Amino acid sequence: MRRSLTRKERIRAGRDIRRLFRTGRRVDAGGLKLLYTPNGSKINRVAFVIARGCGGAVRRNREKRITREAYRLLKERIPLGQDLLFLVSRFGSSYDERRDSMEQVLRRAGFHENAD
């Protein structure tokens, strides 16, 4: 499986993101929330949102880069057919902390088993 995110794997439409906020199930862990809902396709689609109060564009983009990279390494362990939205609300986490938080929310949602 490719580790990069293709265009098909990204949620780009505002209406899809609003639908996730409105109807998606939510799981929270360590300053990271996961909103998810089935999408009826054979791929997972994902979006990354940084909560207000993060700071300027440089800081917001760094948070998004860290979150995307953590997702890329975990995406092949997630069952297909979901729309996922990761909402970052705690800023300044290292890559390892973000990956651990992401594994925790995925486990709580029932999408991810321990890799150990």
C-alpha positions as CSV (number, residue, x, y, z in Angstrom):
1,M,0.0,0.0,0.0
2,R,1.2,3.5,-0.8
3,R,2.2,5.6,2.1
4,S,1.5,8.9,0.4
5,L,-2.0,10.3,0.4
6,T,-3.6,10.3,-3.1
7,R,-6.3,12.8,-4.1
8,K,-8.9,10.1,-3.7
9,E,-7.9,9.5,-0.1
10,R,-8.4,13.1,0.9
11,I,-11.6,14.7,1.9
12,R,-11.6,18.0,0.1
13,A,-15.3,19.1,-0.1
14,G,-16.5,21.3,2.7
15,R,-19.9,19.5,2.7
16,D,-18.1,16.2,3.5
17,I,-16.3,17.8,6.4
18,R,-19.4,19.5,7.7
19,R,-21.2,16.1,7.5
20,L,-18.5,14.5,9.6
21,F,-18.8,17.3,12.2
22,R,-22.6,16.9,12.2
23,T,-23.1,13.2,12.1
24,G,-19.8,11.5,12.6
25,R,-19.0,9.4,15.7
26,R,-16.4,10.9,18.0
27,V,-13.5,9.5,19.9
28,D,-11.1,11.7,22.0
29,A,-7.6,11.0,23.4
30,G,-4.7,13.3,24.3
31,G,-5.7,16.5,22.5
32,L,-6.7,14.6,19.4
33,K,-10.3,13.8,18.3
34,L,-11.3,11.4,15.6
35,L,-14.6,11.9,13.8
36,Y,-15.6,9.0,11.6
37,T,-18.4,7.6,9.5
38,P,-18.7,4.9,6.8
39,N,-18.3,6.2,3.3
40,G,-19.6,3.2,1.3
41,S,-16.4,2.9,-0.8
42,K,-13.4,0.7,-0.8
43,I,-11.0,3.4,0.3
44,N,-10.5,5.5,3.5
45,R,-10.8,9.2,3.1
46,V,-9.2,11.5,5.6
47,A,-9.1,15.2,6.6
48,F,-6.9,17.0,9.2
49,V,-8.2,20.0,11.1
50,I,-6.3,22.2,13.5
51,A,-8.5,23.8,16.2
52,R,-8.6,27.5,16.7
53,G,-6.1,29.1,18.9
54,C,-3.1,27.2,17.5
55,G,-1.3,30.4,16.4
56,G,-0.2,31.5,13.0
57,A,0.1,29.7,9.7
58,V,3.6,28.3,10.3
59,R,2.5,26.6,13.6
60,R,-0.8,25.4,12.2
61,N,1.0,23.9,9.1
62,R,3.5,22.2,11.4
63,E,0.8,20.6,13.4
64,K,-0.9,19.4,10.2
65,R,2.4,17.9,8.8
66,I,3.0,16.0,12.0
67,T,-0.5,14.6,12.0
68,R,-0.4,13.6,8.3
69,E,2.9,11.8,8.7
70,A,1.6,9.8,11.7
71,Y,-1.5,8.9,9.7
72,R,0.6,7.7,6.7
73,L,2.4,5.2,8.9
74,L,-0.8,3.9,10.4
75,K,-3.2,4.0,7.5
76,E,-2.6,0.4,6.2
77,R,-3.8,-1.0,9.6
78,I,-7.2,0.8,9.4
79,P,-10.1,-1.2,7.8
80,L,-11.3,0.3,4.5
81,G,-14.5,2.2,3.9
82,Q,-14.4,5.1,6.3
83,D,-14.3,8.9,6.2
84,L,-11.9,10.0,9.0
85,L,-11.3,13.5,10.4
86,F,-8.6,14.1,12.9
87,L,-9.1,17.3,14.9
88,V,-6.0,18.5,16.8
89,S,-6.8,20.6,19.9
90,R,-3.5,20.2,21.8
91,F,-0.6,21.9,20.2
92,G,3.2,21.4,20.4
93,S,3.1,17.6,20.6
94,S,6.1,15.8,19.2
95,Y,5.7,13.3,16.3
96,D,5.9,10.3,18.7
97,E,3.3,11.9,21.0
98,R,1.0,12.6,18.1
99,R,1.4,9.0,16.7
100,D,0.6,7.6,20.2
101,S,-2.5,9.7,20.5
102,M,-3.6,8.7,17.0
103,E,-3.1,5.0,17.8
104,Q,-5.2,5.5,20.9
105,V,-8.1,7.1,19.2
106,L,-8.1,4.5,16.4
107,R,-8.1,1.7,19.0
108,R,-11.0,3.4,20.9
109,A,-12.9,3.6,17.6
110,G,-12.2,-0.1,17.0
111,F,-10.1,0.5,13.8
112,H,-6.7,-0.4,15.1
113,E,-5.2,-3.2,17.0
114,N,-1.9,-3.2,18.9
115,A,0.9,-3.6,16.4
116,D,3.2,-5.2,19.0
